[in-house]
Each structure stands twice: as C-alpha cells, then as structure tokens.
Amino acid sequence: MILYNLKKAREQAGLTMDDMGNALGISKVAYWKIEHGKTKLSYKNAVIISKKVNKPAEDIFLQDELINKELKGVTA
C-alpha cells in the first residue's frame, strides 16, 4: 500500500525522495520502500520525517492506518 499522506506531505514540502533519504541517513531506494509500505518505519524516523515536512506525525501516519482499517471493515 502506498502511504498516500506521506507522499503528499513530502511533495507539499517540495522535497524529493533523495531529500528524505538524506534526512534519514538512508538511500533514495530505502526511502521509496518506506513510502510504499515495503519497509516498516521506526518511530525515530517518523519523527524525523514529520519535522522535515513540518507536519505532526499523526497527520501523516495515523490517518493512513485508520483508512486502511475502515477499508477492511474494522473500526478503531
């Protein structure tokens, strides 16, 4: 699943995947895997990302989780 809010926040901040990878100390490919849900995201990296895009972490990550649960018919 593509983490839509993560991608949207990055793009709104005018940042590339290279920029995000550099901020996290990882490659562009490793960041791509995070953004596409192929690699789990640590709390530490979620905080770094939220600061980099200047948005609260819950606005970026929590909403995706809630939407995913709703699509599967599970309520929070």
Biopython code that builds the backbone (N, CA, C, O; Angstrom):
import numpy as np
from Bio.PDB.StructureBuilder import StructureBuilder

atoms = [
    (1, "MET", "N", (0.837, -1.190, 0.000)),
    (1, "MET", "CA", (0.000, 0.000, 0.000)),
    (1, "MET", "C", (0.878, 1.249, 0.000)),
    (1, "MET", "O", (1.822, 1.347, 0.784)),
    (2, "ILE", "N", (0.580, 2.168, -0.847)),
    (2, "ILE", "CA", (1.300, 3.443, -0.849)),
    (2, "ILE", "C", (0.785, 4.277, 0.312)),
    (2, "ILE", "O", (-0.422, 4.437, 0.489)),
    (3, "LEU", "N", (1.707, 4.804, 1.097)),
    (3, "LEU", "CA", (1.319, 5.680, 2.205)),
    (3, "LEU", "C", (1.067, 7.060, 1.613)),
    (3, "LEU", "O", (1.952, 7.915, 1.577)),
    (4, "TYR", "N", (-0.161, 7.252, 1.153)),
    (4, "TYR", "CA", (-0.533, 8.452, 0.412)),
    (4, "TYR", "C", (-0.201, 9.731, 1.168)),
    (4, "TYR", "O", (0.332, 10.674, 0.584)),
    (5, "ASN", "N", (-0.509, 9.773, 2.457)),
    (5, "ASN", "CA", (-0.265, 11.004, 3.211)),
    (5, "ASN", "C", (1.219, 11.320, 3.319)),
    (5, "ASN", "O", (1.604, 12.489, 3.343)),
    (6, "LEU", "N", (2.048, 10.298, 3.385)),
    (6, "LEU", "CA", (3.492, 10.508, 3.446)),
    (6, "LEU", "C", (3.984, 11.120, 2.144)),
    (6, "LEU", "O", (4.723, 12.105, 2.150)),
    (7, "LYS", "N", (3.577, 10.541, 1.049)),
    (7, "LYS", "CA", (3.976, 11.065, -0.263)),
    (7, "LYS", "C", (3.458, 12.489, -0.449)),
    (7, "LYS", "O", (4.193, 13.371, -0.894)),
    (8, "LYS", "N", (2.206, 12.702, -0.110)),
    (8, "LYS", "CA", (1.580, 14.019, -0.252)),
    (8, "LYS", "C", (2.313, 15.065, 0.601)),
    (8, "LYS", "O", (2.581, 16.172, 0.133)),
    (9, "ALA", "N", (2.632, 14.715, 1.839)),
    (9, "ALA", "CA", (3.342, 15.650, 2.731)),
    (9, "ALA", "C", (4.723, 15.982, 2.178)),
    (9, "ALA", "O", (5.151, 17.136, 2.207)),
    (10, "ARG", "N", (5.415, 14.965, 1.674)),
    (10, "ARG", "CA", (6.745, 15.188, 1.099)),
    (10, "ARG", "C", (6.656, 16.118, -0.094)),
    (10, "ARG", "O", (7.432, 17.067, -0.202)),
    (11, "GLU", "N", (5.721, 15.855, -0.989)),
    (11, "GLU", "CA", (5.573, 16.680, -2.189)),
    (11, "GLU", "C", (5.152, 18.107, -1.847)),
    (11, "GLU", "O", (5.646, 19.057, -2.453)),
    (12, "GLN", "N", (4.243, 18.266, -0.881)),
    (12, "GLN", "CA", (3.812, 19.608, -0.472)),
    (12, "GLN", "C", (4.962, 20.402, 0.127)),
    (12, "GLN", "O", (4.996, 21.628, 0.024)),
    (13, "ALA", "N", (5.905, 19.703, 0.754)),
    (13, "ALA", "CA", (7.065, 20.371, 1.331)),
    (13, "ALA", "C", (8.137, 20.654, 0.276)),
    (13, "ALA", "O", (9.169, 21.255, 0.573)),
    (14, "GLY", "N", (7.879, 20.214, -0.955)),
    (14, "GLY", "CA", (8.828, 20.446, -2.044)),
    (14, "GLY", "C", (10.080, 19.590, -1.929)),
    (14, "GLY", "O", (11.154, 19.990, -2.379)),
    (15, "LEU", "N", (9.943, 18.411, -1.325)),
    (15, "LEU", "CA", (11.080, 17.535, -1.095)),
    (15, "LEU", "C", (11.045, 16.330, -2.022)),
    (15, "LEU", "O", (9.976, 15.839, -2.384)),
    (16, "THR", "N", (12.219, 15.866, -2.396)),
    (16, "THR", "CA", (12.333, 14.672, -3.224)),
    (16, "THR", "C", (12.578, 13.457, -2.334)),
    (16, "THR", "O", (12.818, 13.590, -1.134)),
    (17, "MET", "N", (12.515, 12.297, -2.926)),
    (17, "MET", "CA", (12.854, 11.088, -2.186)),
    (17, "MET", "C", (14.317, 11.104, -1.766)),
    (17, "MET", "O", (14.669, 10.589, -0.705)),
    (18, "ASP", "N", (15.169, 11.695, -2.597)),
    (18, "ASP", "CA", (16.582, 11.868, -2.233)),
    (18, "ASP", "C", (16.717, 12.726, -0.981)),
    (18, "ASP", "O", (17.490, 12.399, -0.080)),
    (19, "ASP", "N", (15.962, 13.827, -0.925)),
    (19, "ASP", "CA", (15.999, 14.708, 0.244)),
    (19, "ASP", "C", (15.612, 13.944, 1.508)),
    (19, "ASP", "O", (16.262, 14.066, 2.547)),
    (20, "MET", "N", (14.551, 13.163, 1.403)),
    (20, "MET", "CA", (14.073, 12.417, 2.567)),
    (20, "MET", "C", (15.077, 11.341, 2.973)),
    (20, "MET", "O", (15.350, 11.154, 4.159)),
    (21, "GLY", "N", (15.616, 10.646, 1.996)),
    (21, "GLY", "CA", (16.625, 9.637, 2.295)),
    (21, "GLY", "C", (17.820, 10.241, 3.001)),
    (21, "GLY", "O", (18.328, 9.682, 3.973)),
    (22, "ASN", "N", (18.267, 11.387, 2.511)),
    (22, "ASN", "CA", (19.403, 12.067, 3.139)),
    (22, "ASN", "C", (19.089, 12.467, 4.579)),
    (22, "ASN", "O", (19.937, 12.334, 5.460)),
    (23, "ALA", "N", (17.880, 12.953, 4.817)),
    (23, "ALA", "CA", (17.485, 13.358, 6.171)),
    (23, "ALA", "C", (17.467, 12.170, 7.122)),
    (23, "ALA", "O", (17.744, 12.313, 8.313)),
    (24, "LEU", "N", (17.139, 10.993, 6.588)),
    (24, "LEU", "CA", (17.056, 9.786, 7.414)),
    (24, "LEU", "C", (18.368, 9.007, 7.439)),
    (24, "LEU", "O", (18.518, 8.057, 8.207)),
    (25, "GLY", "N", (19.314, 9.412, 6.596)),
    (25, "GLY", "CA", (20.595, 8.697, 6.528)),
    (25, "GLY", "C", (20.472, 7.373, 5.782)),
    (25, "GLY", "O", (21.186, 6.414, 6.074)),
    (26, "ILE", "N", (19.549, 7.334, 4.807)),
    (26, "ILE", "CA", (19.343, 6.126, 4.013)),
    (26, "ILE", "C", (19.326, 6.500, 2.535)),
    (26, "ILE", "O", (19.325, 7.682, 2.189)),
    (27, "SER", "N", (19.313, 5.505, 1.673)),
    (27, "SER", "CA", (19.289, 5.774, 0.232)),
    (27, "SER", "C", (17.881, 6.156, -0.234)),
    (27, "SER", "O", (16.894, 5.979, 0.480)),
    (28, "LYS", "N", (17.829, 6.682, -1.451)),
    (28, "LYS", "CA", (16.546, 7.007, -2.073)),
    (28, "LYS", "C", (15.694, 5.741, -2.197)),
    (28, "LYS", "O", (14.487, 5.780, -1.958)),
    (29, "VAL", "N", (16.313, 4.630, -2.566)),
    (29, "VAL", "CA", (15.588, 3.364, -2.713)),
    (29, "VAL", "C", (15.019, 2.906, -1.368)),
    (29, "VAL", "O", (13.880, 2.444, -1.299)),
    (30, "ALA", "N", (15.808, 3.032, -0.308)),
    (30, "ALA", "CA", (15.332, 2.651, 1.027)),
    (30, "ALA", "C", (14.157, 3.533, 1.444)),
    (30, "ALA", "O", (13.200, 3.048, 2.048)),
    (31, "TYR", "N", (14.224, 4.820, 1.124)),
    (31, "TYR", "CA", (13.098, 5.712, 1.431)),
    (31, "TYR", "C", (11.877, 5.331, 0.599)),
    (31, "TYR", "O", (10.759, 5.314, 1.113)),
    (32, "TRP", "N", (12.082, 5.025, -0.681)),
    (32, "TRP", "CA", (10.978, 4.605, -1.542)),
    (32, "TRP", "C", (10.250, 3.418, -0.913)),
    (32, "TRP", "O", (9.021, 3.358, -0.937)),
    (33, "LYS", "N", (10.999, 2.485, -0.357)),
    (33, "LYS", "CA", (10.404, 1.306, 0.279)),
    (33, "LYS", "C", (9.540, 1.698, 1.476)),
    (33, "LYS", "O", (8.504, 1.080, 1.720)),
    (34, "ILE", "N", (9.955, 2.709, 2.215)),
    (34, "ILE", "CA", (9.136, 3.205, 3.337)),
    (34, "ILE", "C", (7.849, 3.813, 2.798)),
    (34, "ILE", "O", (6.759, 3.506, 3.281)),
    (35, "GLU", "N", (7.980, 4.668, 1.804)),
    (35, "GLU", "CA", (6.824, 5.379, 1.259)),
    (35, "GLU", "C", (5.822, 4.425, 0.609)),
    (35, "GLU", "O", (4.634, 4.736, 0.526)),
    (36, "HIS", "N", (6.285, 3.291, 0.157)),
    (36, "HIS", "CA", (5.414, 2.313, -0.498)),
    (36, "HIS", "C", (5.049, 1.134, 0.411)),
    (36, "HIS", "O", (4.495, 0.136, -0.051)),
    (37, "GLY", "N", (5.361, 1.256, 1.694)),
    (37, "GLY", "CA", (4.955, 0.240, 2.655)),
    (37, "GLY", "C", (5.710, -1.068, 2.561)),
    (37, "GLY", "O", (5.241, -2.087, 3.070)),
    (38, "LYS", "N", (6.863, -1.063, 1.924)),
    (38, "LYS", "CA", (7.670, -2.276, 1.780)),
    (38, "LYS", "C", (8.598, -2.476, 2.970)),
    (38, "LYS", "O", (9.057, -3.589, 3.227)),
    (39, "THR", "N", (8.870, -1.399, 3.690)),
    (39, "THR", "CA", (9.737, -1.425, 4.864)),
    (39, "THR", "C", (9.011, -0.727, 6.001)),
    (39, "THR", "O", (8.396, 0.321, 5.806)),
    (40, "LYS", "N", (9.086, -1.307, 7.179)),
    (40, "LYS", "CA", (8.464, -0.680, 8.340)),
    (40, "LYS", "C", (9.228, 0.579, 8.728)),
    (40, "LYS", "O", (10.442, 0.677, 8.546)),
    (41, "LEU", "N", (8.499, 1.515, 9.256)),
    (41, "LEU", "CA", (9.058, 2.803, 9.652)),
    (41, "LEU", "C", (9.217, 2.839, 11.162)),
    (41, "LEU", "O", (8.272, 2.554, 11.898)),
    (42, "SER", "N", (10.402, 3.188, 11.622)),
    (42, "SER", "CA", (10.631, 3.301, 13.062)),
    (42, "SER", "C", (10.028, 4.611, 13.576)),
    (42, "SER", "O", (9.807, 5.556, 12.819)),
    (43, "TYR", "N", (9.774, 4.637, 14.867)),
    (43, "TYR", "CA", (9.248, 5.859, 15.493)),
    (43, "TYR", "C", (10.228, 7.016, 15.285)),
    (43, "TYR", "O", (9.824, 8.134, 14.965)),
    (44, "LYS", "N", (11.503, 6.736, 15.469)),
    (44, "LYS", "CA", (12.539, 7.766, 15.308)),
    (44, "LYS", "C", (12.478, 8.379, 13.906)),
    (44, "LYS", "O", (12.524, 9.600, 13.759)),
    (45, "ASN", "N", (12.374, 7.540, 12.884)),
    (45, "ASN", "CA", (12.320, 8.058, 11.520)),
    (45, "ASN", "C", (11.002, 8.776, 11.240)),
    (45, "ASN", "O", (10.974, 9.732, 10.464)),
    (46, "ALA", "N", (9.913, 8.328, 11.859)),
    (46, "ALA", "CA", (8.636, 9.025, 11.700)),
    (46, "ALA", "C", (8.736, 10.447, 12.251)),
    (46, "ALA", "O", (8.201, 11.387, 11.664)),
    (47, "VAL", "N", (9.423, 10.592, 13.375)),
    (47, "VAL", "CA", (9.608, 11.922, 13.974)),
    (47, "VAL", "C", (10.472, 12.787, 13.064)),
    (47, "VAL", "O", (10.166, 13.961, 12.851)),
    (48, "ILE", "N", (11.546, 12.219, 12.527)),
    (48, "ILE", "CA", (12.426, 12.969, 11.617)),
    (48, "ILE", "C", (11.638, 13.426, 10.388)),
    (48, "ILE", "O", (11.753, 14.574, 9.960)),
    (49, "ILE", "N", (10.853, 12.531, 9.837)),
    (49, "ILE", "CA", (10.044, 12.881, 8.658)),
    (49, "ILE", "C", (9.052, 13.985, 8.982)),
    (49, "ILE", "O", (8.908, 14.934, 8.211)),
    (50, "SER", "N", (8.369, 13.873, 10.109)),
    (50, "SER", "CA", (7.366, 14.887, 10.448)),
    (50, "SER", "C", (8.002, 16.258, 10.621)),
    (50, "SER", "O", (7.413, 17.269, 10.238)),
    (51, "LYS", "N", (9.194, 16.299, 11.192)),
    (51, "LYS", "CA", (9.898, 17.582, 11.328)),
    (51, "LYS", "C", (10.331, 18.111, 9.970)),
    (51, "LYS", "O", (10.235, 19.310, 9.708)),
    (52, "LYS", "N", (10.805, 17.224, 9.108)),
    (52, "LYS", "CA", (11.287, 17.629, 7.786)),
    (52, "LYS", "C", (10.156, 18.215, 6.936)),
    (52, "LYS", "O", (10.366, 19.185, 6.208)),
    (53, "VAL", "N", (8.960, 17.629, 7.028)),
    (53, "VAL", "CA", (7.833, 18.127, 6.227)),
    (53, "VAL", "C", (6.973, 19.126, 6.992)),
    (53, "VAL", "O", (5.998, 19.656, 6.460)),
    (54, "ASN", "N", (7.345, 19.378, 8.253)),
    (54, "ASN", "CA", (6.666, 20.359, 9.096)),
    (54, "ASN", "C", (5.180, 20.038, 9.306)),
    (54, "ASN", "O", (4.316, 20.909, 9.205)),
    (55, "LYS", "N", (4.911, 18.758, 9.601)),
    (55, "LYS", "CA", (3.550, 18.311, 9.912)),
    (55, "LYS", "C", (3.622, 17.345, 11.082)),
    (55, "LYS", "O", (4.612, 16.629, 11.228)),
    (56, "PRO", "N", (2.585, 17.310, 11.925)),
    (56, "PRO", "CA", (2.567, 16.336, 13.023)),
    (56, "PRO", "C", (2.561, 14.908, 12.468)),
    (56, "PRO", "O", (1.907, 14.622, 11.465)),
    (57, "ALA", "N", (3.295, 14.025, 13.134)),
    (57, "ALA", "CA", (3.392, 12.635, 12.686)),
    (57, "ALA", "C", (2.018, 11.985, 12.561)),
    (57, "ALA", "O", (1.782, 11.210, 11.634)),
    (58, "GLU", "N", (1.112, 12.294, 13.484)),
    (58, "GLU", "CA", (-0.209, 11.658, 13.423)),
    (58, "GLU", "C", (-0.991, 12.080, 12.187)),
    (58, "GLU", "O", (-1.810, 11.311, 11.685)),
    (59, "ASP", "N", (-0.750, 13.292, 11.689)),
    (59, "ASP", "CA", (-1.429, 13.731, 10.468)),
    (59, "ASP", "C", (-0.926, 12.960, 9.246)),
    (59, "ASP", "O", (-1.663, 12.764, 8.280)),
    (60, "ILE", "N", (0.320, 12.532, 9.300)),
    (60, "ILE", "CA", (0.909, 11.816, 8.172)),
    (60, "ILE", "C", (0.608, 10.320, 8.244)),
    (60, "ILE", "O", (0.208, 9.713, 7.251)),
    (61, "PHE", "N", (0.802, 9.735, 9.412)),
    (61, "PHE", "CA", (0.786, 8.276, 9.526)),
    (61, "PHE", "C", (-0.501, 7.692, 10.092)),
    (61, "PHE", "O", (-0.944, 6.643, 9.626)),
    (62, "LEU", "N", (-1.101, 8.321, 11.058)),
    (62, "LEU", "CA", (-2.267, 7.743, 11.716)),
    (62, "LEU", "C", (-3.458, 7.646, 10.782)),
    (62, "LEU", "O", (-4.169, 6.641, 10.789)),
    (63, "GLN", "N", (-3.684, 8.658, 9.991)),
    (63, "GLN", "CA", (-4.837, 8.664, 9.105)),
    (63, "GLN", "C", (-4.769, 7.497, 8.121)),
    (63, "GLN", "O", (-5.794, 6.879, 7.833)),
    (64, "ASP", "N", (-3.584, 7.184, 7.602)),
    (64, "ASP", "CA", (-3.447, 6.042, 6.698)),
    (64, "ASP", "C", (-3.874, 4.757, 7.391)),
    (64, "ASP", "O", (-4.556, 3.922, 6.797)),
    (65, "GLU", "N", (-3.471, 4.599, 8.650)),
    (65, "GLU", "CA", (-3.817, 3.405, 9.406)),
    (65, "GLU", "C", (-5.325, 3.323, 9.612)),
    (65, "GLU", "O", (-5.907, 2.247, 9.473)),
    (66, "LEU", "N", (-5.962, 4.433, 9.939)),
    (66, "LEU", "CA", (-7.414, 4.441, 10.147)),
    (66, "LEU", "C", (-8.161, 4.145, 8.850)),
    (66, "LEU", "O", (-9.137, 3.395, 8.853)),
    (67, "ILE", "N", (-7.716, 4.720, 7.763)),
    (67, "ILE", "CA", (-8.348, 4.473, 6.468)),
    (67, "ILE", "C", (-8.210, 3.004, 6.098)),
    (67, "ILE", "O", (-9.164, 2.387, 5.623)),
    (68, "ASN", "N", (-7.033, 2.446, 6.312)),
    (68, "ASN", "CA", (-6.796, 1.044, 5.997)),
    (68, "ASN", "C", (-7.731, 0.142, 6.800)),
    (68, "ASN", "O", (-8.273, -0.821, 6.257)),
    (69, "LYS", "N", (-7.928, 0.440, 8.088)),
    (69, "LYS", "CA", (-8.823, -0.350, 8.924)),
    (69, "LYS", "C", (-10.269, -0.220, 8.442)),
    (69, "LYS", "O", (-11.010, -1.202, 8.423)),
    (70, "GLU", "N", (-10.662, 0.979, 8.057)),
    (70, "GLU", "CA", (-12.022, 1.193, 7.585)),
    (70, "GLU", "C", (-12.265, 0.409, 6.289)),
    (70, "GLU", "O", (-13.341, -0.155, 6.095)),
    (71, "LEU", "N", (-11.272, 0.377, 5.411)),
    (71, "LEU", "CA", (-11.417, -0.362, 4.165)),
    (71, "LEU", "C", (-11.567, -1.860, 4.415)),
    (71, "LEU", "O", (-12.200, -2.567, 3.631)),
    (72, "LYS", "N", (-10.994, -2.328, 5.491)),
    (72, "LYS", "CA", (-11.094, -3.746, 5.843)),
    (72, "LYS", "C", (-12.306, -4.029, 6.727)),
    (72, "LYS", "O", (-12.530, -5.173, 7.121)),
    (73, "GLY", "N", (-13.091, -2.995, 7.043)),
    (73, "GLY", "CA", (-14.282, -3.185, 7.846)),
    (73, "GLY", "C", (-14.032, -3.256, 9.337)),
    (73, "GLY", "O", (-14.881, -3.733, 10.090)),
    (74, "VAL", "N", (-12.868, -2.783, 9.771)),
    (74, "VAL", "CA", (-12.527, -2.777, 11.191)),
    (74, "VAL", "C", (-12.627, -1.351, 11.693)),
    (74, "VAL", "O", (-12.139, -0.429, 11.039)),
    (75, "THR", "N", (-13.245, -1.158, 12.832)),
    (75, "THR", "CA", (-13.345, 0.182, 13.395)),
    (75, "THR", "C", (-12.269, 0.382, 14.430)),
    (75, "THR", "O", (-11.826, -0.569, 15.074)),
    (76, "ALA", "N", (-11.849, 1.620, 14.590)),
    (76, "ALA", "CA", (-10.788, 1.957, 15.545)),
    (76, "ALA", "C", (-11.313, 1.957, 16.965)),
    (76, "ALA", "O", (-10.559, 2.220, 17.902)),
]
sb = StructureBuilder()
sb.init_structure("model")
sb.init_model(0)
sb.init_chain("A")
sb.init_seg("    ")
for serial, (resi, resn, name, xyz) in enumerate(atoms, 1):
    if name == "N":
        sb.init_residue(resn, " ", resi, " ")
    sb.init_atom(name, np.array(xyz, "f"), 0.0, 1.0, " ", f" {name:<3s}", serial, name[0])
structure = sb.get_structure()
